[in-house]
Amino acid sequence: MGEYAQRRLIRKIDLERFLSTVQFNPTPIVNLEQYTTSERIASIMLYIAAYTNNDIMGKCILDLGCGTGRLSLGAAFLGAESVLGVDIDRAVLKVAVANAKNVALASSVDWVNGDVSVVNGCFDTVLQNPPFGVQSRNADRAFLAKALTSGRMVYSLHNHPEMDKRLIGMLKSSGTGLFEVQPSIFLKRFIEQHGGVIRAVYAMLMSIPKMFDFHTKIRHDFVIDLYVIESSIIK
Ligand SMILES: C[S@@+](CC[C@H](N)C(=O)[O-])C[C@H]1O[C@@H](n2cnc3c(N)ncnc32)[C@H](O)[C@@H]1O
């Protein structure tokens, strides 16, 4: 473990600070929906996994579509036993490797270049921020299906089903930045058909900077849902 790895409770603000040192992808590919998870969303996700559900410390973690490694490195920072990050894009993995060196966690994470379908193994916990399917319809489904046959617990980010101004207002004024909401009926059906039981869904406000030419605003704010799922396939 590198010098940054934690074995005790750390403050969310310190986790967020650590995650902000994990660099963005400088050359994002639109078709792969290479948005980096904001440090705020990544820290909430990792905090729930680590400290509400005890699914990080001492556990074997799989990060599907790891990008520049924010979730992988966050899990290693919180004291995961092992972390495997998988991404289809070789260039983004080079950034992940450099990020790992930069935060002294190079020996704590293994990186694999390939499609999610190449993964074969059992993990305690899967973390993922899959492509939402904006560019390629239902791209998140292959990630969910693979996650449910790979990990006992799955933490997966998905687009909130509809633009809900009331929810956005509540999230903006909430201290915690999250609200428990109902799952989308389509995702619920898919998850149950693939052996998953949804334990909770948390809505959060995500903000991404203008990255591609078709983005018309400097920042795009939208609601993202964190699904906490238990797999009945992996015990
Ligand atoms: C929304 S980004 C999330 C990146 C990173 N996990 C993060 O949280 O910042 C989705 C990632 O999935 C990767 N990806 C897309 N399709 C993939 C596939 N079929 N197999 C593996 N990775 C894929 C993309 O290259 C991209 O890095």
The ligand as a MOL file (V3000), in Angstrom:
LIG
                    3D

  0  0  0     0  0            999 V3000
M  V30 BEGIN CTAB
M  V30 COUNTS 27 29 0 0 0
M  V30 BEGIN ATOM
M  V30 1 C -18.4750 8.0460 -17.6170 0
M  V30 2 S -16.8070 7.5150 -17.8610 0 CHG=1
M  V30 3 C -16.3530 7.1870 -16.1670 0
M  V30 4 C -14.8660 7.2040 -15.9350 0
M  V30 5 C -14.4190 6.9340 -14.5170 0
M  V30 6 N -14.9550 5.6980 -13.9850 0
M  V30 7 C -14.7850 8.0440 -13.5810 0
M  V30 8 O -15.5900 7.7460 -12.6990 0
M  V30 9 O -14.3140 9.1590 -13.6910 0 CHG=-1
M  V30 10 C -17.0670 5.8890 -18.5790 0
M  V30 11 C -15.7770 5.1160 -18.8680 0
M  V30 12 O -16.1510 3.8400 -19.4160 0
M  V30 13 C -15.2260 3.5000 -20.4500 0
M  V30 14 N -15.9080 2.5620 -21.3540 0
M  V30 15 C -16.9020 2.8310 -22.2370 0
M  V30 16 N -17.3060 1.7000 -22.8540 0
M  V30 17 C -16.5630 0.6850 -22.3330 0
M  V30 18 C -16.5420 -0.7340 -22.5190 0
M  V30 19 N -17.3660 -1.3360 -23.3770 0
M  V30 20 N -15.6730 -1.4790 -21.7850 0
M  V30 21 C -14.8220 -0.8670 -20.9060 0
M  V30 22 N -14.8050 0.4630 -20.6790 0
M  V30 23 C -15.6610 1.2310 -21.3700 0
M  V30 24 C -14.8830 4.8300 -21.0970 0
M  V30 25 O -13.6490 4.7800 -21.7850 0
M  V30 26 C -14.8610 5.7730 -19.8810 0
M  V30 27 O -13.5650 5.9040 -19.3620 0
M  V30 END ATOM
M  V30 BEGIN BOND
M  V30 1 1 1 2
M  V30 2 1 2 3
M  V30 3 1 2 10
M  V30 4 1 3 4
M  V30 5 1 4 5
M  V30 6 1 5 6
M  V30 7 1 5 7
M  V30 8 2 7 8
M  V30 9 1 7 9
M  V30 10 1 10 11
M  V30 11 1 11 12
M  V30 12 1 11 26
M  V30 13 1 12 13
M  V30 14 1 13 14
M  V30 15 1 13 24
M  V30 16 1 14 15
M  V30 17 1 14 23
M  V30 18 2 15 16
M  V30 19 1 16 17
M  V30 20 1 17 18
M  V30 21 2 17 23
M  V30 22 1 18 19
M  V30 23 2 18 20
M  V30 24 1 20 21
M  V30 25 2 21 22
M  V30 26 1 22 23
M  V30 27 1 24 25
M  V30 28 1 24 26
M  V30 29 1 26 27
M  V30 END BOND
M  V30 END CTAB
M  END
